[in-house]
Amino acid sequence: MAKPIKIKAKVKNGVASVKALMPHDMETGSRKDADSGEVIPAHYIKEVVCEHNGNVVMTAYWGTGVSKNPYLSFKVKNAAAGDKIKISWVDNKGETSEGEVVAK
Amino acid sequence: DKISLKVPEIAENGAVVPVSVKTKLDNVSSISILVDENPTPLSATFELTPAVDADISARIKMGQSSNVRAVVKAGDKVYFTSKEVKVTIGGCGG
């Protein structure tokens, strides 16, 4: 598994504010390595799936335009403290990672 | 305006530009963020379910100053808005 995802989920008025930080190089495939002069191949997160208590609530499709160590934030309705928030991603090389937190 | 697109007017660092899209429209099925001048203009697409609020924030890369567009699909209609972001990449803003 690749590096873990850092997630924070806080519930206020029945809405869970979820903030996630995912360590990932997110290479665009347009950069050249300084020493060898070779183009660094694209390596980026393709798909991010966000689940709330086991139900998929959001799917994000990313390309090379998303920053390194992507940050993502969204709000889940009808949430309560104690709910499980899980985020998982797949990148273009087939690597995956996931993280899960209990909303506060 | 039905969509609220928040981006900095001037992005000090084009590698990390915070973008936030919020809308009060109903039945939002997807939100997409595009950057005109990037080699791949479609930066990100978020497919939402009724379980989430249409309120997304992410950080994207911009190769140069460009328009950033937010496209929102709500029901069977498509809305969009755009803002211009100047990218300085190093050096002082403004």
N, CA and C atoms of all chains as a GROMACS GRO file, in nm:
protein
  594
    1MET      N    1   0.085  -0.120   0.000
    1MET     CA    2   0.000   0.000   0.000
    1MET      C    3   0.088   0.123   0.000
    2ALA      N    4   0.044   0.224  -0.065
    2ALA     CA    5   0.120   0.349  -0.070
    2ALA      C    6   0.098   0.426   0.059
    3LYS      N    7   0.147   0.550   0.060
    3LYS     CA    8   0.139   0.627   0.184
    3LYS      C    9  -0.007   0.649   0.226
    4PRO      N   10  -0.034   0.651   0.356
    4PRO     CA   11  -0.171   0.664   0.404
    4PRO      C   12  -0.228   0.804   0.382
    5ILE      N   13  -0.360   0.811   0.384
    5ILE     CA   14  -0.429   0.939   0.364
    5ILE      C   15  -0.460   0.997   0.501
    6LYS      N   16  -0.444   1.128   0.511
    6LYS     CA   17  -0.477   1.194   0.638
    6LYS      C   18  -0.616   1.255   0.624
    7ILE      N   19  -0.706   1.214   0.711
    7ILE     CA   20  -0.844   1.265   0.699
    7ILE      C   21  -0.889   1.327   0.830
    8LYS      N   22  -0.964   1.437   0.816
    8LYS     CA   23  -1.025   1.498   0.935
    8LYS      C   24  -1.174   1.512   0.904
    9ALA      N   25  -1.258   1.467   0.996
    9ALA     CA   26  -1.401   1.480   0.971
    9ALA      C   27  -1.469   1.534   1.095
   10LYS      N   28  -1.536   1.647   1.079
   10LYS     CA   29  -1.602   1.708   1.194
   10LYS      C   30  -1.749   1.731   1.159
   11VAL      N   31  -1.838   1.693   1.251
   11VAL     CA   32  -1.981   1.707   1.224
   11VAL      C   33  -2.036   1.830   1.293
   12LYS      N   34  -2.112   1.910   1.215
   12LYS     CA   35  -2.177   2.028   1.273
   12LYS      C   36  -2.313   2.040   1.207
   13ASN      N   37  -2.419   2.045   1.288
   13ASN     CA   38  -2.554   2.058   1.233
   13ASN      C   39  -2.588   1.949   1.133
   14GLY      N   40  -2.545   1.828   1.159
   14GLY     CA   41  -2.582   1.717   1.071
   14GLY      C   42  -2.502   1.711   0.943
   15VAL      N   43  -2.403   1.800   0.926
   15VAL     CA   44  -2.320   1.795   0.806
   15VAL      C   45  -2.176   1.769   0.848
   16ALA      N   46  -2.114   1.667   0.788
   16ALA     CA   47  -1.975   1.636   0.822
   16ALA      C   48  -1.884   1.707   0.723
   17SER      N   49  -1.794   1.791   0.776
   17SER     CA   50  -1.694   1.855   0.692
   17SER      C   51  -1.574   1.764   0.687
   18VAL      N   52  -1.541   1.715   0.569
   18VAL     CA   53  -1.431   1.620   0.557
   18VAL      C   54  -1.316   1.687   0.485
   19LYS      N   55  -1.196   1.678   0.544
   19LYS     CA   56  -1.079   1.733   0.478
   19LYS      C   57  -0.977   1.620   0.468
   20ALA      N   58  -0.922   1.601   0.349
   20ALA     CA   59  -0.828   1.492   0.332
   20ALA      C   60  -0.702   1.541   0.263
   21LEU      N   61  -0.588   1.490   0.309
   21LEU     CA   62  -0.460   1.523   0.246
   21LEU      C   63  -0.396   1.391   0.205
   22MET      N   64  -0.367   1.376   0.076
   22MET     CA   65  -0.314   1.248   0.027
   22MET      C   66  -0.173   1.265  -0.026
   23PRO      N   67  -0.074   1.212   0.042
   23PRO     CA   68   0.062   1.223  -0.011
   23PRO      C   69   0.072   1.151  -0.145
   24HIS      N   70   0.114   1.222  -0.248
   24HIS     CA   71   0.132   1.161  -0.380
   24HIS      C   72   0.210   1.254  -0.468
   25ASP      N   73   0.302   1.199  -0.548
   25ASP     CA   74   0.387   1.284  -0.633
   25ASP      C   75   0.309   1.365  -0.735
   26MET      N   76   0.207   1.306  -0.794
   26MET     CA   77   0.128   1.373  -0.898
   26MET      C   78   0.217   1.431  -1.007
   27GLU      N   79   0.296   1.347  -1.070
   27GLU     CA   80   0.380   1.393  -1.181
   27GLU      C   81   0.294   1.413  -1.305
   28THR      N   82   0.317   1.522  -1.376
   28THR     CA   83   0.235   1.548  -1.494
   28THR      C   84   0.283   1.472  -1.615
   29GLY      N   85   0.408   1.428  -1.611
   29GLY     CA   86   0.460   1.363  -1.731
   29GLY      C   87   0.523   1.464  -1.824
   30SER      N   88   0.526   1.591  -1.782
   30SER     CA   89   0.589   1.692  -1.866
   30SER      C   90   0.720   1.741  -1.808
   31ARG      N   91   0.754   1.694  -1.686
   31ARG     CA   92   0.877   1.745  -1.625
   31ARG      C   93   0.995   1.662  -1.667
   32LYS      N   94   1.111   1.725  -1.671
   32LYS     CA   95   1.231   1.650  -1.705
   32LYS      C   96   1.318   1.636  -1.581
   33ASP      N   97   1.378   1.521  -1.565
   33ASP     CA   98   1.469   1.500  -1.453
   33ASP      C   99   1.592   1.588  -1.472
   34ALA      N  100   1.633   1.658  -1.364
   34ALA     CA  101   1.741   1.756  -1.379
   34ALA      C  102   1.873   1.691  -1.421
   35ASP      N  103   1.902   1.569  -1.368
   35ASP     CA  104   2.032   1.507  -1.397
   35ASP      C  105   2.034   1.437  -1.531
   36SER      N  106   1.935   1.350  -1.554
   36SER     CA  107   1.945   1.268  -1.674
   36SER      C  108   1.884   1.334  -1.796
   37GLY      N  109   1.798   1.437  -1.773
   37GLY     CA  110   1.735   1.501  -1.887
   37GLY      C  111   1.618   1.421  -1.942
   38GLU      N  112   1.586   1.309  -1.875
   38GLU     CA  113   1.474   1.227  -1.924
   38GLU      C  114   1.343   1.281  -1.871
   39VAL      N  115   1.236   1.261  -1.948
   39VAL     CA  116   1.105   1.305  -1.902
   39VAL      C  117   1.057   1.211  -1.791
   40ILE      N  118   1.014   1.271  -1.679
   40ILE     CA  119   0.961   1.189  -1.570
   40ILE      C  120   0.821   1.144  -1.609
   41PRO      N  121   0.794   1.014  -1.610
   41PRO     CA  122   0.663   0.968  -1.656
   41PRO      C  123   0.550   1.015  -1.566
   42ALA      N  124   0.434   1.031  -1.626
   42ALA     CA  125   0.319   1.076  -1.550
   42ALA      C  126   0.282   0.973  -1.444
   43HIS      N  127   0.260   1.020  -1.325
   43HIS     CA  128   0.221   0.932  -1.214
   43HIS      C  129   0.125   1.014  -1.129
   44TYR      N  130  -0.004   0.989  -1.144
   44TYR     CA  131  -0.100   1.074  -1.075
   44TYR      C  132  -0.221   0.992  -1.030
   45ILE      N  133  -0.291   1.044  -0.930
   45ILE     CA  134  -0.411   0.977  -0.880
   45ILE      C  135  -0.519   0.991  -0.986
   46LYS      N  136  -0.581   0.877  -1.022
   46LYS     CA  137  -0.684   0.880  -1.127
   46LYS      C  138  -0.822   0.897  -1.067
   47GLU      N  139  -0.845   0.823  -0.959
   47GLU     CA  140  -0.981   0.817  -0.908
   47GLU      C  141  -0.980   0.815  -0.756
   48VAL      N  142  -1.068   0.892  -0.695
   48VAL     CA  143  -1.079   0.896  -0.549
   48VAL      C  144  -1.222   0.863  -0.512
   49VAL      N  145  -1.240   0.764  -0.426
   49VAL     CA  146  -1.376   0.727  -0.386
   49VAL      C  147  -1.396   0.760  -0.238
   50CYS      N  148  -1.502   0.833  -0.209
   50CYS     CA  149  -1.528   0.874  -0.072
   50CYS      C  150  -1.654   0.802  -0.022
   51GLU      N  151  -1.640   0.736   0.092
   51GLU     CA  152  -1.755   0.662   0.146
   51GLU      C  153  -1.795   0.712   0.282
   52HIS      N  154  -1.923   0.705   0.309
   52HIS     CA  155  -1.979   0.746   0.437
   52HIS      C  156  -2.057   0.628   0.490
   53ASN      N  157  -2.009   0.568   0.600
   53ASN     CA  158  -2.075   0.449   0.655
   53ASN      C  159  -2.096   0.342   0.549
   54GLY      N  160  -1.996   0.324   0.463
   54GLY     CA  161  -2.005   0.217   0.365
   54GLY      C  162  -2.074   0.253   0.236
   55ASN      N  163  -2.136   0.371   0.228
   55ASN     CA  164  -2.200   0.410   0.102
   55ASN      C  165  -2.112   0.509   0.028
   56VAL      N  166  -2.097   0.490  -0.103
   56VAL     CA  167  -2.018   0.585  -0.181
   56VAL      C  168  -2.094   0.715  -0.192
   57VAL      N  169  -2.034   0.822  -0.146
   57VAL     CA  170  -2.102   0.951  -0.154
   57VAL      C  171  -2.042   1.042  -0.259
   58MET      N  172  -1.916   1.019  -0.295
   58MET     CA  173  -1.857   1.102  -0.398
   58MET      C  174  -1.742   1.030  -0.466
   59THR      N  175  -1.729   1.052  -0.597
   59THR     CA  176  -1.616   0.996  -0.671
   59THR      C  177  -1.549   1.113  -0.742
   60ALA      N  178  -1.417   1.122  -0.733
   60ALA     CA  179  -1.348   1.231  -0.801
   60ALA      C  180  -1.256   1.170  -0.906
   61TYR      N  181  -1.256   1.229  -1.026
   61TYR     CA  182  -1.167   1.185  -1.133
   61TYR      C  183  -1.065   1.294  -1.152
   62TRP      N  184  -0.938   1.262  -1.130
   62TRP     CA  185  -0.835   1.363  -1.141
   62TRP      C  186  -0.744   1.336  -1.258
   63GLY      N  187  -0.676   1.441  -1.301
   63GLY     CA  188  -0.578   1.424  -1.408
   63GLY      C  189  -0.447   1.482  -1.362
   64THR      N  190  -0.366   1.518  -1.459
   64THR     CA  191  -0.234   1.568  -1.422
   64THR      C  192  -0.241   1.711  -1.370
   65GLY      N  193  -0.358   1.772  -1.374
   65GLY     CA  194  -0.368   1.911  -1.330
   65GLY      C  195  -0.386   1.930  -1.181
   66VAL      N  196  -0.393   1.822  -1.105
   66VAL     CA  197  -0.412   1.838  -0.961
   66VAL      C  198  -0.275   1.843  -0.892
   67SER      N  199  -0.265   1.930  -0.792
   67SER     CA  200  -0.136   1.955  -0.727
   67SER      C  201  -0.076   1.833  -0.659
   68LYS      N  202   0.053   1.842  -0.632
   68LYS     CA  203   0.122   1.738  -0.557
   68LYS      C  204   0.066   1.732  -0.416
   69ASN      N  205   0.062   1.610  -0.358
   69ASN     CA  206   0.000   1.590  -0.227
   69ASN      C  207  -0.138   1.654  -0.223
   70PRO      N  208  -0.229   1.603  -0.305
   70PRO     CA  209  -0.358   1.670  -0.322
   70PRO      C  210  -0.437   1.685  -0.192
   71TYR      N  211  -0.502   1.798  -0.184
   71TYR     CA  212  -0.591   1.828  -0.074
   71TYR      C  213  -0.734   1.824  -0.129
   72LEU      N  214  -0.824   1.769  -0.052
   72LEU     CA  215  -0.963   1.761  -0.097
   72LEU      C  216  -1.052   1.789   0.020
   73SER      N  217  -1.157   1.866  -0.002
   73SER     CA  218  -1.250   1.887   0.108
   73SER      C  219  -1.392   1.884   0.053
   74PHE      N  220  -1.484   1.822   0.128
   74PHE     CA  221  -1.622   1.816   0.084
   74PHE      C  222  -1.710   1.800   0.207
   75LYS      N  223  -1.842   1.812   0.186
   75LYS     CA  224  -1.932   1.806   0.300
   75LYS      C  225  -2.036   1.696   0.278
   76VAL      N  226  -2.053   1.611   0.379
   76VAL     CA  227  -2.150   1.502   0.369
   76VAL      C  228  -2.272   1.538   0.451
   77LYS      N  229  -2.390   1.525   0.389
   77LYS     CA  230  -2.514   1.560   0.460
   77LYS      C  231  -2.559   1.443   0.549
   78ASN      N  232  -2.651   1.472   0.639
   78ASN     CA  233  -2.710   1.367   0.725
   78ASN      C  234  -2.602   1.287   0.795
   79ALA      N  235  -2.506   1.355   0.850
   79ALA     CA  236  -2.398   1.284   0.918
   79ALA      C  237  -2.407   1.309   1.067
   80ALA      N  238  -2.348   1.217   1.142
   80ALA     CA  239  -2.347   1.233   1.287
   80ALA      C  240  -2.211   1.190   1.339
   81ALA      N  241  -2.176   1.237   1.457
   81ALA     CA  242  -2.049   1.197   1.516
   81ALA      C  243  -2.050   1.046   1.533
   82GLY      N  244  -1.938   0.984   1.504
   82GLY     CA  245  -1.932   0.838   1.514
   82GLY      C  246  -1.946   0.772   1.378
   83ASP      N  247  -1.987   0.848   1.275
   83ASP     CA  248  -1.998   0.792   1.140
   83ASP      C  249  -1.859   0.762   1.086
   84LYS      N  250  -1.852   0.662   0.997
   84LYS     CA  251  -1.723   0.627   0.940
   84LYS      C  252  -1.707   0.695   0.804
   85ILE      N  253  -1.596   0.763   0.787
   85ILE     CA  254  -1.566   0.824   0.658
   85ILE      C  255  -1.444   0.752   0.602
   86LYS      N  256  -1.455   0.700   0.481
   86LYS     CA  257  -1.343   0.629   0.421
   86LYS      C  258  -1.312   0.689   0.285
   87ILE      N  259  -1.184   0.712   0.259
   87ILE     CA  260  -1.143   0.766   0.130
   87ILE      C  261  -1.038   0.674   0.072
   88SER      N  262  -1.053   0.638  -0.055
   88SER     CA  263  -0.952   0.552  -0.117
   88SER      C  264  -0.922   0.605  -0.256
   89TRP      N  265  -0.798   0.583  -0.303
   89TRP     CA  266  -0.764   0.629  -0.437
   89TRP      C  267  -0.688   0.524  -0.516
   90VAL      N  268  -0.696   0.538  -0.650
   90VAL     CA  269  -0.622   0.452  -0.742
   90VAL      C  270  -0.545   0.546  -0.833
   91ASP      N  271  -0.417   0.515  -0.859
   91ASP     CA  272  -0.346   0.603  -0.952
   91ASP      C  273  -0.322   0.532  -1.084
   92ASN      N  274  -0.262   0.605  -1.177
   92ASN     CA  275  -0.251   0.551  -1.313
   92ASN      C  276  -0.155   0.433  -1.322
   93LYS      N  277  -0.080   0.407  -1.215
   93LYS     CA  278   0.008   0.291  -1.218
   93LYS      C  279  -0.059   0.173  -1.149
   94GLY      N  280  -0.180   0.193  -1.099
   94GLY     CA  281  -0.251   0.085  -1.032
   94GLY      C  282  -0.225   0.079  -0.883
   95GLU      N  283  -0.145   0.173  -0.832
   95GLU     CA  284  -0.123   0.175  -0.687
   95GLU      C  285  -0.248   0.230  -0.620
   96THR      N  286  -0.269   0.183  -0.496
   96THR     CA  287  -0.387   0.231  -0.423
   96THR      C  288  -0.349   0.267  -0.281
   97SER      N  289  -0.436   0.341  -0.217
   97SER     CA  290  -0.419   0.369  -0.076
   97SER      C  291  -0.556   0.404  -0.022
   98GLU      N  292  -0.570   0.399   0.108
   98GLU     CA  293  -0.699   0.439   0.164
   98GLU      C  294  -0.681   0.486   0.308
   99GLY      N  295  -0.782   0.554   0.358
   99GLY     CA  296  -0.778   0.600   0.495
   99GLY      C  297  -0.919   0.602   0.548
  100GLU      N  298  -0.933   0.582   0.677
  100GLU     CA  299  -1.067   0.582   0.735
  100GLU      C  300  -1.064   0.653   0.869
  101VAL      N  301  -1.165   0.734   0.895
  101VAL     CA  302  -1.172   0.801   1.026
  101VAL      C  303  -1.315   0.793   1.076
  102VAL      N  304  -1.328   0.815   1.206
  102VAL     CA  305  -1.459   0.824   1.265
  102VAL      C  306  -1.486   0.973   1.283
  103ALA      N  307  -1.597   1.020   1.231
  103ALA     CA  308  -1.627   1.163   1.239
  103ALA      C  309  -1.649   1.204   1.383
  104LYS      N  310  -1.600   1.326   1.415
  104LYS     CA  311  -1.615   1.374   1.554
  104LYS      C  312  -1.737   1.463   1.569
  105ASP      N  313  -2.523   3.500  -0.907
  105ASP     CA  314  -2.459   3.384  -0.969
  105ASP      C  315  -2.491   3.257  -0.893
  106LYS      N  316  -2.520   3.150  -0.964
  106LYS     CA  317  -2.561   3.029  -0.896
  106LYS      C  318  -2.443   2.948  -0.844
  107ILE      N  319  -2.327   2.969  -0.905
  107ILE     CA  320  -2.211   2.894  -0.860
  107ILE      C  321  -2.112   2.990  -0.796
  108SER      N  322  -2.056   2.947  -0.683
  108SER     CA  323  -1.955   3.030  -0.620
  108SER      C  324  -1.820   2.964  -0.644
  109LEU      N  325  -1.736   3.030  -0.724
  109LEU     CA  326  -1.603   2.977  -0.755
  109LEU      C  327  -1.500   3.064  -0.686
  110LYS      N  328  -1.428   3.004  -0.591
  110LYS     CA  329  -1.329   3.084  -0.519
  110LYS      C  330  -1.190   3.042  -0.563
  111VAL      N  331  -1.116   3.136  -0.620
  111VAL     CA  332  -0.976   3.111  -0.653
  111VAL      C  333  -0.901   3.239  -0.617
  112PRO      N  334  -0.771   3.231  -0.590
  112PRO     CA  335  -0.698   3.354  -0.564
  112PRO      C  336  -0.684   3.432  -0.693
  113GLU      N  337  -0.687   3.565  -0.686
  113GLU     CA  338  -0.669   3.644  -0.807
  113GLU      C  339  -0.529   3.627  -0.861
  114ILE      N  340  -0.435   3.621  -0.766
  114ILE     CA  341  -0.296   3.601  -0.806
  114ILE      C  342  -0.243   3.479  -0.732
  115ALA      N  343  -0.196   3.381  -0.804
  115ALA     CA  344  -0.143   3.260  -0.741
  115ALA      C  345   0.009   3.272  -0.736
  116GLU      N  346   0.060   3.280  -0.615
  116GLU     CA  347   0.205   3.294  -0.599
  116GLU      C  348   0.277   3.173  -0.657
  117ASN      N  349   0.220   3.055  -0.632
  117ASN     CA  350   0.284   2.932  -0.674
  117ASN      C  351   0.190   2.853  -0.764
  118GLY      N  352   0.222   2.848  -0.893
  118GLY     CA  353   0.132   2.782  -0.988
  118GLY      C  354   0.117   2.633  -0.963
  119ALA      N  355   0.206   2.575  -0.881
  119ALA     CA  356   0.195   2.431  -0.858
  119ALA      C  357   0.084   2.398  -0.760
  120VAL      N  358   0.045   2.497  -0.681
  120VAL     CA  359  -0.059   2.472  -0.582
  120VAL      C  360  -0.155   2.590  -0.580
  121VAL      N  361  -0.264   2.579  -0.650
  121VAL     CA  362  -0.363   2.687  -0.653
  121VAL      C  363  -0.491   2.635  -0.588
  122PRO      N  364  -0.531   2.690  -0.475
  122PRO     CA  365  -0.653   2.641  -0.411
  122PRO      C  366  -0.778   2.684  -0.488
  123VAL      N  367  -0.866   2.590  -0.510
  123VAL     CA  368  -0.991   2.618  -0.580
  123VAL      C  369  -1.106   2.567  -0.498
  124SER      N  370  -1.213   2.646  -0.490
  124SER     CA  371  -1.327   2.600  -0.414
  124SER      C  372  -1.453   2.629  -0.494
  125VAL      N  373  -1.539   2.529  -0.510
  125VAL     CA  374  -1.663   2.546  -0.587
  125VAL      C  375  -1.781   2.513  -0.498
  126LYS      N  376  -1.876   2.606  -0.491
  126LYS     CA  377  -1.993   2.584  -0.406
  126LYS      C  378  -2.115   2.626  -0.484
  127THR      N  379  -2.224   2.551  -0.473
  127THR     CA  380  -2.345   2.596  -0.540
  127THR      C  381  -2.467   2.555  -0.460
  128LYS      N  382  -2.574   2.634  -0.471
  128LYS     CA  383  -2.697   2.601  -0.400
  128LYS      C  384  -2.797   2.534  -0.494
  129LEU      N  385  -2.753   2.502  -0.616
  129LEU     CA  386  -2.844   2.437  -0.708
  129LEU      C  387  -2.883   2.300  -0.654
  130ASP      N  388  -3.000   2.251  -0.695
  130ASP     CA  389  -3.043   2.118  -0.651
  130ASP      C  390  -2.994   2.011  -0.746
  131ASN      N  391  -2.994   1.886  -0.700
  131ASN     CA  392  -2.965   1.774  -0.791
  131ASN      C  393  -2.832   1.785  -0.861
  132VAL      N  394  -2.730   1.832  -0.788
  132VAL     CA  395  -2.600   1.844  -0.854
  132VAL      C  396  -2.541   1.705  -0.871
  133SER      N  397  -2.512   1.668  -0.995
  133SER     CA  398  -2.456   1.535  -1.016
  133SER      C  399  -2.305   1.541  -1.034
  134SER      N  400  -2.256   1.654  -1.088
  134SER     CA  401  -2.110   1.660  -1.099
  134SER      C  402  -2.059   1.804  -1.106
  135ILE      N  403  -1.936   1.819  -1.062
  135ILE     CA  404  -1.866   1.948  -1.067
  135ILE      C  405  -1.732   1.922  -1.135
  136SER      N  406  -1.698   2.002  -1.235
  136SER     CA  407  -1.569   1.985  -1.302
  136SER      C  408  -1.490   2.114  -1.296
  137ILE      N  409  -1.360   2.101  -1.285
  137ILE     CA  410  -1.274   2.219  -1.282
  137ILE      C  411  -1.182   2.212  -1.403
  138LEU      N  412  -1.182   2.319  -1.483
  138LEU     CA  413  -1.098   2.321  -1.602
  138LEU      C  414  -1.006   2.442  -1.599
  139VAL      N  415  -0.889   2.426  -1.656
  139VAL     CA  416  -0.794   2.537  -1.664
  139VAL      C  417  -0.761   2.556  -1.810
  140ASP      N  418  -0.803   2.669  -1.867
  140ASP     CA  419  -0.787   2.692  -2.011
  140ASP      C  420  -0.649   2.662  -2.064
  141GLU      N  421  -0.547   2.724  -2.003
  141GLU     CA  422  -0.415   2.719  -2.064
  141GLU      C  423  -0.334   2.596  -2.028
  142ASN      N  424  -0.384   2.507  -1.945
  142ASN     CA  425  -0.306   2.389  -1.909
  142ASN      C  426  -0.301   2.292  -2.027
  143PRO      N  427  -0.193   2.210  -2.035
  143PRO     CA  428  -0.187   2.111  -2.145
  143PRO      C  429  -0.305   2.014  -2.141
  144THR      N  430  -0.351   1.982  -2.020
  144THR     CA  431  -0.474   1.902  -2.009
  144THR      C  432  -0.574   1.988  -1.934
  145PRO      N  433  -0.662   2.059  -2.006
  145PRO     CA  434  -0.750   2.156  -1.942
  145PRO      C  435  -0.840   2.098  -1.833
  146LEU      N  436  -0.883   1.970  -1.847
  146LEU     CA  437  -0.971   1.917  -1.742
  146LEU      C  438  -0.886   1.873  -1.624
  147SER      N  439  -0.892   1.953  -1.516
  147SER     CA  440  -0.809   1.922  -1.399
  147SER      C  441  -0.872   1.815  -1.314
  148ALA      N  442  -1.002   1.832  -1.286
  148ALA     CA  443  -1.066   1.738  -1.194
  148ALA      C  444  -1.215   1.735  -1.218
  149THR      N  445  -1.276   1.620  -1.194
  149THR     CA  446  -1.421   1.607  -1.198
  149THR      C  447  -1.464   1.539  -1.070
  150PHE      N  448  -1.568   1.591  -1.009
  150PHE     CA  449  -1.620   1.531  -0.888
  150PHE      C  450  -1.761   1.484  -0.916
  151GLU      N  451  -1.787   1.355  -0.898
  151GLU     CA  452  -1.923   1.305  -0.916
  151GLU      C  453  -1.988   1.296  -0.780
  152LEU      N  454  -2.094   1.373  -0.763
  152LEU     CA  455  -2.156   1.379  -0.631
  152LEU      C  456  -2.283   1.295  -0.625
  153THR      N  457  -2.316   1.251  -0.504
  153THR     CA  458  -2.444   1.187  -0.482
  153THR      C  459  -2.525   1.282  -0.395
  154PRO      N  460  -2.656   1.257  -0.383
  154PRO     CA  461  -2.737   1.348  -0.300
  154PRO      C  462  -2.690   1.350  -0.154
  155ALA      N  463  -2.598   1.260  -0.120
  155ALA     CA  464  -2.552   1.256   0.020
  155ALA      C  465  -2.451   1.363   0.054
  156VAL      N  466  -2.398   1.431  -0.048
  156VAL     CA  467  -2.300   1.535  -0.016
  156VAL      C  468  -2.350   1.670  -0.061
  157ASP      N  469  -2.305   1.772   0.008
  157ASP     CA  470  -2.333   1.909  -0.033
  157ASP      C  471  -2.247   1.942  -0.154
  158ALA      N  472  -2.297   2.026  -0.240
  158ALA     CA  473  -2.216   2.067  -0.356
  158ALA      C  474  -2.121   2.176  -0.307
  159ASP      N  475  -2.016   2.131  -0.239
  159ASP     CA  476  -1.920   2.225  -0.179
  159ASP      C  477  -1.786   2.153  -0.177
  160ILE      N  478  -1.704   2.182  -0.276
  160ILE     CA  479  -1.578   2.107  -0.296
  160ILE      C  480  -1.460   2.202  -0.291
  161SER      N  481  -1.350   2.158  -0.231
  161SER     CA  482  -1.226   2.235  -0.240
  161SER      C  483  -1.113   2.142  -0.278
  162ALA      N  484  -1.024   2.192  -0.362
  162ALA     CA  485  -0.909   2.110  -0.401
  162ALA      C  486  -0.795   2.204  -0.439
  163ARG      N  487  -0.677   2.148  -0.463
  163ARG     CA  488  -0.565   2.231  -0.505
  163ARG      C  489  -0.520   2.182  -0.642
  164ILE      N  490  -0.507   2.274  -0.736
  164ILE     CA  491  -0.471   2.232  -0.871
  164ILE      C  492  -0.344   2.299  -0.919
  165LYS      N  493  -0.292   2.250  -1.033
  165LYS     CA  494  -0.171   2.306  -1.091
  165LYS      C  495  -0.208   2.397  -1.206
  166MET      N  496  -0.140   2.509  -1.215
  166MET     CA  497  -0.161   2.596  -1.330
  166MET      C  498  -0.025   2.629  -1.390
  167GLY      N  499  -0.010   2.601  -1.518
  167GLY     CA  500   0.120   2.626  -1.581
  167GLY      C  501   0.145   2.774  -1.603
  168GLN      N  502   0.038   2.851  -1.620
  168GLN     CA  503   0.054   2.995  -1.647
  168GLN      C  504  -0.078   3.064  -1.613
  169SER      N  505  -0.078   3.195  -1.622
  169SER     CA  506  -0.201   3.269  -1.595
  169SER      C  507  -0.308   3.220  -1.691
  170SER      N  508  -0.427   3.201  -1.639
  170SER     CA  509  -0.532   3.143  -1.724
  170SER      C  510  -0.668   3.161  -1.658
  171ASN      N  511  -0.773   3.129  -1.733
  171ASN     CA  512  -0.907   3.123  -1.675
  171ASN      C  513  -0.925   2.989  -1.607
  172VAL      N  514  -0.987   2.989  -1.492
  172VAL     CA  515  -1.024   2.865  -1.426
  172VAL      C  516  -1.175   2.857  -1.436
  173ARG      N  517  -1.227   2.745  -1.486
  173ARG     CA  518  -1.372   2.734  -1.503
  173ARG      C  519  -1.428   2.625  -1.414
  174ALA      N  520  -1.545   2.651  -1.360
  174ALA     CA  521  -1.616   2.548  -1.282
  174ALA      C  522  -1.742   2.516  -1.360
  175VAL      N  523  -1.762   2.387  -1.391
  175VAL     CA  524  -1.881   2.344  -1.464
  175VAL      C  525  -1.963   2.256  -1.371
  176VAL      N  526  -2.091   2.291  -1.357
  176VAL     CA  527  -2.175   2.217  -1.264
  176VAL      C  528  -2.292   2.155  -1.339
  177LYS      N  529  -2.311   2.024  -1.319
  177LYS     CA  530  -2.426   1.958  -1.382
  177LYS      C  531  -2.532   1.941  -1.275
  178ALA      N  532  -2.646   2.006  -1.294
  178ALA     CA  533  -2.752   1.996  -1.194
  178ALA      C  534  -2.878   1.953  -1.264
  179GLY      N  535  -2.930   1.837  -1.228
  179GLY     CA  536  -3.048   1.786  -1.297
  179GLY      C  537  -3.008   1.759  -1.440
  180ASP      N  538  -3.080   1.814  -1.537
  180ASP     CA  539  -3.038   1.794  -1.675
  180ASP      C  540  -2.985   1.924  -1.735
  181LYS      N  541  -2.944   2.018  -1.647
  181LYS     CA  542  -2.889   2.143  -1.699
  181LYS      C  543  -2.740   2.152  -1.663
  182VAL      N  544  -2.666   2.227  -1.742
  182VAL     CA  545  -2.524   2.246  -1.714
  182VAL      C  546  -2.499   2.395  -1.694
  183TYR      N  547  -2.432   2.429  -1.586
  183TYR     CA  548  -2.399   2.569  -1.559
  183TYR      C  549  -2.248   2.582  -1.550
  184PHE      N  550  -2.198   2.701  -1.581
  184PHE     CA  551  -2.057   2.719  -1.552
  184PHE      C  552  -2.026   2.864  -1.520
  185THR      N  553  -1.913   2.882  -1.456
  185THR     CA  554  -1.864   3.016  -1.427
  185THR      C  555  -1.713   3.010  -1.438
  186SER      N  556  -1.650   3.124  -1.458
  186SER     CA  557  -1.504   3.118  -1.466
  186SER      C  558  -1.443   3.244  -1.408
  187LYS      N  559  -1.319   3.231  -1.365
  187LYS     CA  560  -1.247   3.346  -1.309
  187LYS      C  561  -1.106   3.342  -1.365
  188GLU      N  562  -1.045   3.460  -1.376
  188GLU     CA  563  -0.909   3.462  -1.424
  188GLU      C  564  -0.812   3.455  -1.307
  189VAL      N  565  -0.710   3.373  -1.319
  189VAL     CA  566  -0.608   3.362  -1.214
  189VAL      C  567  -0.473   3.394  -1.276
  190LYS      N  568  -0.404   3.490  -1.215
  190LYS     CA  569  -0.270   3.523  -1.264
  190LYS      C  570  -0.169   3.441  -1.184
  191VAL      N  571  -0.076   3.381  -1.254
  191VAL     CA  572   0.024   3.297  -1.188
  191VAL      C  573   0.160   3.363  -1.198
  192THR      N  574   0.225   3.379  -1.086
  192THR     CA  575   0.356   3.445  -1.088
  192THR      C  576   0.471   3.345  -1.078
  193ILE      N  577   0.452   3.239  -1.004
  193ILE     CA  578   0.557   3.137  -0.983
  193ILE      C  579   0.689   3.197  -0.941
  194GLY      N  580   0.700   3.223  -0.815
  194GLY     CA  581   0.827   3.280  -0.767
  194GLY      C  582   0.825   3.430  -0.788
  195GLY      N  583   0.899   3.502  -0.708
  195GLY     CA  584   0.892   3.649  -0.716
  195GLY      C  585   0.773   3.696  -0.636
  196CYS      N  586   0.756   3.823  -0.622
  196CYS     CA  587   0.648   3.874  -0.538
  196CYS      C  588   0.518   3.885  -0.615
  197GLY      N  589   0.407   3.870  -0.547
  197GLY     CA  590   0.277   3.884  -0.612
  197GLY      C  591   0.255   4.029  -0.652
  198GLY      N  592   0.174   4.052  -0.754
  198GLY     CA  593   0.143   4.190  -0.795
  198GLY      C  594   0.261   4.247  -0.865
   0.00000   0.00000   0.00000
